[in-house]
Amino acid sequence: MAHKIIFGTDGWRGVIAEEYTFDNLRRCAQGFATYMLSQGKQGQWIVVGYDKRFHSENFAAAVAEVLAGNRLKVYLTDSATPTPVIAYAVVDKKAAGAVNVTASHNPPTDNGFKVRNETGGAIDPKGLKQIEAGIPDDVKDVKRKSYKEAEAAGEIVKFDAATPYIEHLTRDGLIDLQPIKDAGLTIVVDSMWGNGANWFTRLLEGGKTQVIEIHNERNPSFPEMKRPEPIRPNIDMGLKATVDNKADVLLILDGDADRCGIGDENGEFINQLRVFGLLAYYMLEVRGERGDIVKTLSTTNMLNKLGEIYGVPVHETGVGFKFVAPKMTETNALIGGEESGGYAFRGNVPERDGILAGLYMLDFMVKTGKKPTELLKDLFEKVGGEYFYDRVDSPFSGDHESRKKIIRDNNPSTLGGLKVTELITVDGFQYKLEDGGWMLIRFSGTEPILRVYTETRHADKVKGILEDGLKVAGIK
């Protein structure tokens, strides 16, 4: 029986040489091609890009062959390319969509298949279901054209996606790089062996600012970290390098550079919810812009507070950019993001952009003359105090439905000693707490694990809330 390919939070991912094989990838590409043809995209261009994982360039070529065999034309990136750069290429090339061969932050054993629409943003859940439905059971039903034949016919064209993206950043008023170059900052960049390597060096060279990069070569085994995800302990070497080099800030990019993590000048990690709050505060206060904020239910309530202060609407969605991107497009949102460290901005494509997020953090520092710790202090003063967050991930036995029944049956009245005031089941089980915080239990859309998250106003409650969350889920 053929392996059943299911799209999760952000496309399809699997273990290389087990479920993630050339045959299954071709089946997946056929499903995407069938979907594109059903949308009237015959003869139009699709951007195909890839990351630095094992065999990614060859997997991408296989995808290109299938698309060409289905009367679609392909712009194939000429090297491993950041996801936000691929997303912008869709708009720049007026393409119908994109396929990105990447497993983002997953372990080194995995690879993946991300899809994007004509905006460069994630395809909505309805579209993903249509793609799944178009995946044939047998690879014999996949239409293909040989790479050489398609290339000779001009149906597969390699291209440089980097230059148009860099021109877009400055031409379209997203960022003025010169003040950052002139600021004399010392910046450590940890690109986690991924697609973001050397990007900040390229963007900021030629001034007083110094960029020091680590993990900026290709190494699909991702040494010195469990996976290229910009959270501890994966970033510990970057935090150490920040202290060793007396740097002003640490910028961390995940494997495909759509997510950004931040370390402060003392080598301490600023969690991704606080970074989201900082970026929104920067857009609203420093840049003086106004517009809607789109957040997933697993991210910070500081955004709701900022929305009240600055008089802008805040929209809450399910987890994943398949929910965030369509809402950003609908509302012309100023900023959108999620708990994982992915942030998107108006004027750019509705896609997570770790490069632009990092540049905005640098611009925040330059325009205010403040260090990351000082900026965080300002944010807390603005929103009325500190917010504390953490997350635990756990494998579990049994299927999703039986686990959901356990959670529903447990029905807690308190978590970590705080009263539960409301249960929201938009995506998983979110328990609102009496202090204005929350606890969320949900299944990962990219890996076979269960996640428990919390944000609270009480630092001493975080551990207890997470432990109670695991008990509610029947984990311990």
Buried (B, 14 or more C-beta within 10 A) or exposed (E): EEBEBEBBBBBBBBBBEEBBBBBBBBBBBBBBBBBBBEBEBEEBBBBBBBBBBBBBBEBBBBBBBBBBBBBBBBBBBEEBBBBBBBBBBBBBBEBBBBBBBBBBBBBBBBBBBBBBBBBBBBBBBEBBEBBBEBBBEEBEEBBBBEBEBBBEEEBBBEBEBBEBBBEBBEEEEBBBBEBBBEBEBBBBBBBBBBBBBBBBBEBBEEBEBBBBBBBBEEEBEBEBBEBBBBBBEBBBBBBBBBBEBEBBBBBBBBBBBBBBBBBBBEBBBBBBBBBBBBBBBBBBBBEEBEBBBBBBBBBBBBBBBBBEBBEBEBBBBBBBBBBBBBBBBEBEBBBBBBBBBBBBBBBBBBBBBBBBBBBBBBBBBBBBEBBBEBBBEBBBEBBEEBBBBBBBEEEBEEEEEEBBEBBEEBEBEBBBEBEBEEEBEBBBBBBBBEBBBBBBBBBEBBBEEBBBBBBBBBEEBBEBBBBBBBBBBBBE
